Amino acid sequence: MSNGVEQKTYYNSDTKIWRGEVVEITNGPDDSIASVALKKLLENPDHIAQVCYQSGKELINLEIAKRTVLVARHFERLHLQQCDIIGLCAGNTDYIAPLVFGAFAAGLTISTLDPSFEKAGIKHVYSLTKPRMMFCGGDLYERVREALDECNLSGTKIYTMTNHIEGVPNIMEFFEDYENFDPMDFRVPPLKNGLNQDAFIVCTSGTTGLPKGVCVSHNCIVWNSFSVSAFKNAHLLCFSTLYWMSGIVSLVHGTIGGAKRIISSKPFNVDDFFDMVQRYQVNVTIGPPSQIALAVSSDKISTCDFSSLHACLIGGSAVSYSLIEKFRKYATNVKCMVGYGCTEAGGASMAVCVPNNTVGFLYPNVEVKIVDDDGNALGPNESGELWIRTPFPWNGYYGNPKATEEKYDADGWIHTGDVGYFNDEGKLFLVDRKCDIRKYNNFHFSPTDIENVISEMPQVADVCVVGIPHSVHGFLPAACVIKRANTEIVESEIYQHVVDRMQHFEHLRGGIYFVDNLPRTASGKTIRRKVTELCEGLWKEKNGNCM
């Protein structure tokens, strides 16, 4: 995947700052996501921009452009103002693209969530962002309605995107005047706050595990689109919803770059993946490494024709080169690319997967410092926390200035919490997470939050939760528990307690293990690394080596 810019990292030995190639930024004040997308859509009106696997519906560029304008105008009729927030909790359905681009054309901000979230998660996120209007699938309507009502948002109107319900507004109301205008006559208004205006508020998990809303500006997304030329005429497949940056990149950069986006309204599953790759002659995929692991573990992989596939863009979790080798035995033409970045800063680097597991050279205009625990910048081959700086300011965590100050300093550096180093060639390597956050199926979970819930049980004296590494799911939440004296409790009680209180990705799929003591430091702190090793060993005893 070439972007036409030499991938190279430069190092300043005086400041101890690494940076990518310096490239002139040509984005003007009117180059918002909507204006750039509409321009590209109308330049090639007959190009098939999107195909939905479940419905079979194809949308050409002109149809998306017309519906984008209709959405923007309808938001104006509904008296929404620039910088108002709307909520989106839906899969990749037929009309997500015009809804997103139309909202941006009206200057709105979209607060996104994955449809797998349960009511408690929906309530937490939208009590923070307080959307004026909400969009979700009809199958989620009752869950979303209850969540909004419980956080005093009864006045927030909900529109269904699919599975429409009688008496409930739906997305088709935005398209009622479809035939009566020419989208070429529409001009996207300038953004009220310029390109640094928020486009998305995307959830993430911090050290407490509670989702925070990361403000992602138009600048961040448009500036990061320097590589969209790689998507030109590609058949692009991505299962991610707009809860993830990979879903946002697929929609926005894929549209601007001229791809045919193949979408699925359902989450990833291997059978659909194999069928979609063959049916639509997919060239490029975007997703986490767990999808590759699931494909490799399927006995059907040898029957799939991967000859069209030439690039897999992989991110979100550590990528094992041995996994890539296994996949390339079947997808012989594919080049697997591993990317590194964070929601707060966007993409930082990318590399072809190689045995030494580097994440490559920095993207153009990205700066990185490697910093020790005292804030001192480090040199080549020295490991420390990665601090990232981009050409544009970050707007922080929505409604959370304290968390923003902890993450983002006065000089514009975002403190990632990731540990890594650069070698003498300027290639970046990741070592570990500074914090304990792990991912199950690309959803963050916080061991501390799960521990707090388990500790509520009166029979529990102490608990340590860790993530057991798993080739498919990333990490499986597991708990080591010390019982209180003279009490009785069994694994199933603890498991069910967590199920009743927490999101699906926080459930203890890695097991519950009763111990007499936890490994601790001299100061009494639990050593999670040793607990992880203990849980891994107990897991293997119980389940074999199927990890």
N, C-alpha and C positions, 0 to 999 in steps of 0.2 A: 504494500500500500504506500505508494510514493505521493508526496504532496508537492513535488517540484522544488523543495527547499532542502539543501544539504543538512542531514541530521548530524550534528556535531555539538559537543559540549566544550565550552571555553572556561578556563579557570583563571581567576585573578588571585595570585599568591599574596598580594597585599591585603585585600579585603576578605580573602578566602570565600569568595562567592563564585558559584558555577552558574553559567547561563547558556541558553540555547542561542542559535543563530539570531542576529538582530534583523528583523524584517519590518519594513515600513508598514504602519497600520493605516489603511486607506478608508476605513469605515467613516462615513460622514454622519452628521447629527440626525439625518433622516433615514439611516440604514437600520431601522428596527427589524426584528425577526419577521414581522408581518410584511413590511415593505419589500424586503429582500426576497421572501418566499413568493409573494404575489408576482413580482417581476419575473422570477424564474418560471413560475407556473404559466404565465401568459406568453413567454418567449417560445414555448413548445406546447401549444394547447392540446394537441392530440396524443401526446405521450401518456401511456398508461402509468399512472403514478402509484396506484395501490390496488392490491388484490386481497380480498378477505377469504381465508381458507374455508371458514365455516359457511358463510353465505354465498360464496362464489362471486360476489359482486365486485366489478371492476370500476374504478374511478379514474377518468382521465384528468389531466392537469386543469383543463377548462372547467370541468365540473367542480373540482375542489376550489378553484378561484371564485366561481360564482357563489358557491355556498359559503365561502369565507366572507365575502362582502355582505351576503344576506345576514349572516350571524352578527357581524359588526353593526349593521344597521338595526337589527332587532334589539341588540343590547342598548343601543341609543334610545330606541322607543320605550324600553323598559326603565329608562332614566338611570342607568348605571353610568358612573363617572370614571374618568381615568384614575388609576391606582386602587379602585375598588377590587375586592378579592372575591373570586368564585372558587368553589370546591369541585374537585373532580376525583371520583372514586369509581373507576370503570376499567374494563378490559379494553383491548385494542379493537374496537368495533368500527363499522363503516364510516361513521361521521365524527370520529375523534379529531381527525386532521382539520376539517373546516371549523370545528368548534374551537380548537386551540388557536389557529391562525386568525379566526374571526375575533376571538377575545383579545388577542394582541393588537389587532387593528383598531379595537376600541380602547386600547390602553389599559386593559385589565391585567390583573395578576392572578395566576392559577395556583391554588394550593392543592397538591396532588396526594393521593393515597392509593395503595393497592387494594383491590376488592377483597382480598383474603383477610383483611383486618376485621376483627370482631368489634362489637359495640364499644367496649372500653377503649380500644385504640382509636376508633373513629371519634369518640367523645373527647379524648385527650387532645387530638390534633386540631379538631375544629373549634374546640373551646379556646384554643390559642389564636387561630387565624380568623375566626368569626366570618365565614363567607357570607356575602349577601345573597348568593344564589348557589345551588348545588346541582351536580350532574352525576348520575349513577345508573347502573343497570336496574331494571325492574325487579330482579331477584334480590337486590340489596335494599330496595326501597324501605321496607319496614325497619330494618336494622339501622339505616341511616336516619330515618325520621325519628326513631326513638332516641338515638344518640344526640341529634340536634335539639330535640325537645328537652332532654335532660341537662343540656348545657345552655339553656335559656335562649335558644335560637329557633323558637317556634315560628318566627316570622320569615325564616329562610325558606324560599320556595325551592322545591326539588323538581328537576326534570329528569325523566328516564331516557337513557340512551338506547336501550334494547328492552325486549319483553315488557312492552308498554302496558300500563294498568288503566282501566277505564276510570275516568275522573281525575287522573294524575297528569299534569303537563308532561309533554315529551319533546324531544329535540326536533321533531318534524315541524313543530310550530314555527321554528326559525326559518323554514324554507318555503313558506306558503306563496311567495311572489317570485318563484324561481325563474320564470320565463320572461320577466318584464324589464330587463335591464342589461346593459353591457358592462362587465367588470372593468373594462379598459377605462371607463369614465370615473372610476372610484380612485380617490387619492387617500392613502393612509395618513391620518393626521400625525404631526410630530408628537413625540412623547412629551408629556408634561415635564418630566425630570430628565429628559435626554436619554441616551442609551444606557445610563446607569440605573434606569428605572427597573424595578423588579419585574421579571417575567414569570418565574416560578418560585414557589416556596416548597422546597423538597425536604421530606423528613430524613433525619439521620438520628443516630444514637450516640450520645456522648458518654462520659465516664459514669454517669448515674444510670444510663440505660434508657432514660425517658426520652422519647423522640423530641428533637428540637427542629425548628423550621429554618432550613438554610435558604437565605435569600439569594437567588440566582438571577443576575441581571441580563438584559438584552446584550450588553457589551460582552459579558462572559461567553455567551453562547455564539454570538456572531463572530467574535474574535477567534474563538476556538475552532471556527469552521474553515480554517485555512486549508484543510485536507479534504474538503468536500469533493474536489475533482476526482478523488479516488472512487467515488460512488457513481460516476457518470456511466449511465446505461447498465449499471449493475442490477442484478436481481438480488435484493437485500432482504434477509430474513432475521427478525429479532422478535422474540417472544415477550420481552420486558414491557411492562406497562410504564406509564409516565411517573410512577413512584421511583423509578431508577433513572440515573443519568443515561444509561445505555438506551433506554426507551426514548428519552428526549433526543439523544444524538441521532438515533435511527429516524425519528419523525422529522426533525428540523433539518439536520445535515443531509439526510437521504433525499428529502424534497428539494432542497436548494441544489444538491449535487446532481439531480436528474436520475435518481434510481427508480426502479420499480420495486416498491416496498411490498413484501409478502407479510401479511399480518395474521395473527391468530387471536380470536377472542377468548381463548382458553389458555391456561398456563402450559408450560412446556411438558410434553410427554414424548417418549422416544418414537412411538409409532407415527404420530403426526409429523415429527421432525423428519423421519426418513421419507415419508410420503411427500412432504412439501419440497424437500430438496430435489427429489426426482421429478415431480409433477411440474414445478415451476423453474427447473434448471437453475437453482440458486447458485450464485457466484460468491456471495459474501454473507457471513453470519456474524452477529454480535451477541455476546452472552457470557455468563460466568463459566468457569471450568467444570462445574458440576454437570452441565449439559453434555460436555464431551465425555465425562466419566460415565454418565448414564448410557450414552450411545455405545461406548466401548463395552459396557457390561451386558449389552443386549445380545441375545443369540441371533437376532435378525440383521445385525450390522453387515454380515457378509453378503446379504441379498440386496443391499442398497447400492445404487449407482451414484457414486460421488464425483463422477468425472467432471461435472460442471463447476464444482466447488474449488475456488482458488485462494480464498482468504477467510480465516476465522479470527475475528477480533475478540480477544479474551481479557476480561478484567473483573475487578470486584473482589477477588480472592487470590491467594497464592496459586501459581500454576506449576504443576509437576511436569518436568520434561519427559519423564517416563510415560506419563499419560499421553502426552502429545505423540510420542513415538508409537504407542499402541494405536492411536487414531489414524496416523498417517499410513499404517499398513493397509487401511481400507480406502482412505481419502488420499490417494497418492499424489494428486496435483495441488494439494492445499498447502498454503503457507500460514502457519499459526503465529499470530502476533499477540504479544502480551503488553497490556497498557497499565500505566500507573497514574493515579491522580486522586483527588478527593473532591467531594461535592462542593466544598467551600471554594476551591481554587480552580476546578475543572481539570482537564487533562494536563499531565506534566511530562510524560515520556512514553515511548513505545519502542518495542524491539521484536525482531523475529525470535521465537522461542529457541533457545540454545541450551546445551547441557549445563552451562554455568549459571543459568537462571537470572541473568541480568534483565532489567527492565529498560535498558537502552540509554540513548542520548536524550537530552532535554528537547522539548518542543521549542520552536522559535519564540523569543521574547520571554521565556520562563526563566526565573532566577531561583536558585536553591542554595541554602546554607545548611551545613551539617553542624549541629550545636550540641555541646555537652550539657550536663545537668546544671552547670553554673552559668550557662548562656554564652560560653566561649565558642567561637567558630573553629572548626577542625579542618585539617587538611586531607589530602588523598589517603585512602585506605584506613581512615579513622572513622569508627562507627559512632553515630550520635543521632539525635532527633532531626528529622527533615523539616526545615522551614521553607515555605514556598512564597514567592512574590510574583504577581502578574502585572501587566501594564495598567490594570484598572483597579480601582478600589472595590473591596468587598463590602456589601451592605450588612453583613452580620447575620446573627440568628434573630428571626422575627420576634419582636417583643421581649427579647432577653439580652439586654445590654451587658449584664454581668458575665454571662457565658461568652459573649462576643469579645469582651475585654480580655478574658482568659485565653482566647484562641488567636486574637488578631492584635498585633502590637502597633505602636504609633508610627513605626517605619514601614508599615504595610506588609509585614511578614505574617503569614498564616502558619501557626504552630500545629503541624499535622498529627503529632503523637506517634508517627511511624519512625522506626529506627532503620538507618541504612548508611551507605557510604558510596563514594565514587572511587573507581580505580584510577590508575595512572592514565588510562585512555579516555577518561571522562565518562565512562559508562556507570550508570547508577545500579546499585544492588540493594534490595530490601532485606533486612535481617529479622525484624520482629515488630510487634505492636508494643508501644510504650505502655498503653493501658491494657486492660484485660478483655475488652470487647471482642466477641467472636461472632461468626456468621453461621447460621443454619439455613441452607437453601437460599443464600444471598440476603437473608434477613438478619439484621443485627440482634444479638441478645446480650444482656448484661448479667454476668454471674452474680453481681451484688444484688440486683433486683430480685433474682430468683431466690437467693439466699434469704433475703428479707421476708419473702412470702413463706418459705419453709420454716423459718424461725418463729413464725406466728404459732406454729403447732406446739402445744404445751409439752409434748413428749420429747421435743428436740432440744438438746443442750447446745450443740454447735453444728455448723454445717459449712462446707466449702463446695462451691459449684465451679466446674471447669468445662472446657470444651474438648471432647475427644476427637482428634483428627479423623476425618472420614473422606474417602476418595470421591464419593458422589455428593454428599450433603455439606461438605465443608467441615463443620464441627457439630458433634452431638452433645447437647447439654447433659451433664452428668453430675451427681451429687454424692459427696461423702458426708455421712451423718453420724454424729455422736448422740446416742440416746441419753435422756435424763435417767438418773438412777431410779430403779423400782418402777419404771414405766414400760409399757409395751406398745410397739408400733410396727407396722409392716410396710414393705416397699410400696404396695398398691395404694395405701392410704396417702402417702406422700405424693405419689404420682398424680392421683386424682385431685389432691388439694391444689397442685400447680395447674392442672387442666382447668379447674373451676375458676382460677384467679387470673390466669395469664394468657397471652396470645399463643397461637399454635406453634410458632417457632421457638417458644421458650419451654415447651414441654420436655420432660427429662427422658428423651429417647436413648441417651447414653447409659441410663441405668441409675439406680440408687444403691449405694454400698454403705453398710454399717461398719464403723471402725471404732476402736477404743480411743485412739489418739490421732491427731492431725500433725503432719510435719510442720515445724515452726522455726522461726529464727530465734536468736537469743533474746530478742526484745519481745517475742511472743506473737509476731505476725505469721500468719499461715503462708507457707511457701506453695503457691499455686502450681509451680512447675512440677514439684514432687507429687502433689495431689493428682495432677494430670497423668503422670507416669503410673501412679497407683491405679487410677481408674482405667487407663489403657490396658494394664495387665489383667485386671479383674474382668473387663469387657471381653478380652481375648479368651480367658478361661471359660467364660459363659457362652460365647458366640463363635469361637474359633478365630481365624485370622482374616475374616471377611470384612476388612475395613478399607 
